Amino acid sequence: MTKPLASDLAYVPFVSVENMMRLIHHIGVEEMLQGLANYIEDDFRRWEKFDKTPRVASHSEVGVIELMPTSDGEAYGFKYVNGHPKNTKEGLQTVTAFGLLADVYTGYPVLLTEMTLLTALRTAATSAMVAKHLAPKGAGTMAMIGNGAQSEFQATAMKVICGVDHLRLYDIDVRASEKLLHNLTGRGFQITICKTPEEAIEGAQIITTCTADKQNATILTDNMVGAGVHINAIGGDCPGKTELHRDILTRADVFVEYPPQTRVEGEIQQMPEAFVVTEMWEVITGAAQGRVSDRQITLFDGVGFAIEDFSALRYVRDRVQGTDYCQQLDMLADPDDPRDLFGMLLRAG
């Protein structure tokens, strides 16, 4: 570790929502998704270097509030995030988040940033990075079941990283599908709005499920899933919230981020502890196989893990250095004598 200069630690770079949007427009949504996917894949390759723990969750009847920490020994990062499906009915976001990156050598924060937009981007980048390894070669059609706030990000990432150019949409609220159609018109997609989930999955090589309700739902039943597809299941992300019939899990090869977390929060919470899964870092490093046949059903049980947020924080830190896309927050006490914090307080009176 290199020792930072004291003058570099007095102020913390802060990326507001406004500046995050400016940064995304400056880089470009597609380029940023590709960049995030690269950072996430790089960190999956060095998976064993990280401290890993399931996220610390505080559950209530209406939602969940979570902290997601990790460290690679050089930097430490965490994200604060909530998940409140009922919020949309009150005109609020289902998910909001912010994150912090710190220097392990000093313990001082080096970045504070909004992560509501950034989480949407990193979630989509992770899905597409995984699909690059697991989806059938040449997959061009994706069914998107659940067309809420995450859907445009998922679709765009799949286009950039996997070559998806045909979307088949279904949502119980057709206005959500129409919103997605409006937002992605002219962005390189053929888009079909469907009346049922069964219609949406016709001809799709990738099936993404991304619904918000906190319940054990059955968005996909076993008879809906044909041989050879890749399922990107990202809506089941907390205890008591699933999207797939358990029989699908028994037919598929299931890939996860971090089993101790996914067994509590993901689709595999429906299965016994001994249910066999493969960790994605093993596929990426070549320690395990991913897709091995044209008829294989692959399933990414994605719940979101702290290392992906760490990757996103690293990416933003690297992209905002030396730019005006961040503000400098005076949030660290910096007395002339580090032993005289009280004296600093008295002199300010």
N, C-alpha and C positions, 0 to 999 in steps of 0.2 A: 504494500500500500504506500502511496506517496502522500507526504504531509502537505495539506493545503495551506495557503497563506491566510493569516488571520483576517486580512482585509477582504478576502473572498467569502467569508462566512457571516458577515454582519447582516446581509440582506438575503432573502430567499426568493428566487424566481417564482412567480405565480402566474399561471395561465388561466385566465377567466374564460367563461363560456364565449364571450365575444371574441377574445383572442384565439381560442381554439377554433372557432369558425373561420377566422381570418387565416389561421395556419392551414386548415384543411383546404380552403379555396386556393391558397398560395401553392400548396403542394399538388393539389388535385385529389379528388376522392379515390380514384382508381389507383394512382401512384401510392397514396398513403396506405391503402389496403394491402397493396403488394409489399410495401416497406414493412408494415406491421407483421405480415405473415412471415417475412424473412427473419425478423428479429425473434418472433415466437419460435420458429423452427430452429434457429440457432440456439436458443435457450433450452429447447427440448433435447438438443444434441448433447448438452452438458447438464442434463437433468440431475445426475447424481451429485453435482456440486452444491445443490440448493438445500436449504432447510425446508422441510415440508411438513405441513400440518393442515388438517381440514379447517375450513373457515370457522371462525367463532361466531355462532349464530344466536340471536335472541328472537325467538318465535312468539307471535301473538295470534289471536284469532283472525286478524285482518292482514297479516303479512309477516315479513321477517326483516331484521336489520343485522348486517353482517360486517365483520372485519376479516380481511384476507391478507395475511402477512407472509413474507418469505425473504430470504437473503441468500446471496451467492458468496458471502464472505467479504466482498468488496463494497457492495451496496445493499441497503435494506429498503424494502418497499412494502407499503400496505395500501389497501383500498377500503374505504367505507362505502357500502352499497345497501340499498333497501330493495325489497320486492313486495309491492302492494297492489295486487291485481284489481282491487276495488277502486283504485285511484282514478282510473279512466272515467268512471261514471261521475266523478266529482270534478272533472276537468283537470286532473293532475297526472303526472307521469307515473307509470307503473314502477319504473326504475330510475333512481337518481344516485349519483356517486361522486366522490372526489378521492384523490390519491396523493400519496407523499413518497418521495424517494429520498433516502438519507445516505450519508457517507459513514461506513462502518468504522473508519479510523477515528473520527471525532464524535460520531453520533449526531452531528448537525444535519438538518434537512438541507437538501440541495435543489428540491423542486416540490412545489405544491400546485396541483392542477385539478380542474374540473375533470370528471371522468364519466359523466352521463353520455356525452357524445363519444368519448374515447372508448367506453365499454362497448357501445354498439359497434364501433369499428373493429375492436380487437376480437369480439365474439364472432363477427362475420369472417375476419381474417383467419381465426383459428379453424372455423368450420371448413373454409375453402382449402386451407393448408392440409387438413386431415383428408378431405375429399381427393386432393391431388394424389395421395398415397393409396386411397381405398376405393374410389369410384371406378366404374368400368372405363376403360380407355375410350376416348372419343365421346364421352357422355356430353350430350348437348341439350337435353331437356330436363328441367327440374320441376317437380310439383312442389308448390309452396302452400302448405296447409297452416293457416294462421297468418294473416296479412297485416299485423300490427306494426309497431314502431321499429322492430328489428328487420322487417322483411326486405326493404329496399337495400339495406346494407348486405344482407345475406345474398341476395340476387346479384348485386354488383360484384361482390367478392368472388362468387362462383363464376361469373363471366370472365373476370380478369385473370384468375388463377387456374380455372379448370376449363374454360371455353364454353360455358353454358350460354346459349343464346335464345332458348325458348322456355318461357315460364308458363306453367299451368297453375292457376290460382284458385284457392277456395278459402272462404271465411264464412262463418255463420252470419256475419254482418257484411252484406255485399258492398256497403260503402267503404269498408276497409280495402277490399279488392280494387274498387274504383279509384281509391286514393293512390294505391300502388301503381295502377295503370297510368294515372296522370303523372306521377312523379318520375316514372321510368320511360315514358314515351320519348322517343328520339335518342335513347341511350343504348341502342344496339340490340334490343330484344324483340322477339315475336311474343306477344302476350295473349293468353286465352283465359278469360274468366269462366270458371266452371260452377255448376249448380250443386255438385256433391263432391265429397272427397274421392269417391270411386271414379268419377269422371276426371278429376284432377290428376290422378296417378296414371291414367292411360298413356302408355308410351314413354313414361318418365324413367330415366336411368338413375336419377337422384331424387329422393323424397325428403324434403325438409319439413319437420313438424315444429311449430313455434307458437303454441297457444299460451294464454296467460292465466286462465282460471286455476286456482289452487284446489285441485281435486284429482282423484284417481280417475281420469278420463280414458276413453278408448277411441282415440283419433284414428288409429289404424288397427284393423282386425287382421288376424292371421291370413284369412282368405284373400285379402287385398294385396298382399305382398308376393310378387312373383320372383322367380329365380333371377339372380344376377344384379339386383338393384343395390344401391348404397342408400342407407337411411341415415339422415343427419337429424338426430333427435335432440333438440336443444331446449324444449319447453319444460320438460320435467327437471326441475333444478332445486327442489327442496322436499323434505319429508311430506308424504301425503299428496304429492303432485307428480302424476305420470301421464303419458300420452299413448302408450302402446300396450296392446294385449300381450300378456306374458308369453303366450305361445310363439309370438314372433321372436322373442329372445332365445327360445330353445332351438329355433331354426337358423339363427344368424350367428356369425362370428362377431362378438361384441368387443369394441375397443373403447378405452376410457382414458381419462387424464390421470387421476390419482384414486385408486380403488377405495381407500378408507373413507374418502369423501363421497365418491359416487355410490357406494353401497348404501349410504344413508339418504342421498338426495336424488339419485338418478333413476332411470328406468329399472336398473337392477336391484332397487330396493324391494322389488316384487319377488326376487329370487333368493334361494338359500345362500348362506355365506360361502359355501363351497363352489358356487357357480363360477365357471372359468371365464376370465376376461383377459384381454391383452392390453398392456399399457402402450399408449401411442409413442412414447419416447423410444420404446424398444423397436418399433417398426421403423422409426426415422433413423435410428442408429444402425439398423440391420441386425439387431439381436433377435428379432422376431419377424415372422412373415405377416404381410398385410393381405392384399387380394392375391389369390393363387389360382382362381379359375373363373371362367365366364359365368358360371351358374351360382357362384358363391353369393350369399347375402351378407353384406358387411353393414354393421350398425355402429355409428359413433354415438355413444351415450354421453353427450357433452353437457356438463354442468357449470363449466367455468372454473378455472383454478388460478391461484395466486401468481404462479409463474407467468401466466399469460398477461396479467396486469403489470407485473414487474417488467416484462418485455415492452409493453406499451409505454410505461413510464420512461424506460431507457430511450425508446425511440423519440419521445417528445423532448426529453432533456437534450438529446443530440441535435434535434432540429431547431430548437429555440435559442441555442447558445449564440450570442452575438447578434440577435435579431430584436425587433421591437414587438414580438409576439408574446411578450411576457412583461409583467410589472415586477418591481423589486419591493417585496414586503419587509417592513421593519418589524419582525416578529421574534427576534432573538435578542435577549439582554446581552450587552457587550460592554461591561465595565472596564475601565482602564486597568484596574487590578482585579483579576478574576476571583480573588478571595474576598473582594469588598463589594458584594452585590448590595448590601444595605447602604453603604456609603453612596453608591450610585443613585439609589432612591432618594436619599436625603438631599443630594446636590440638585435634584430635579425639582425640589419644592420651592 
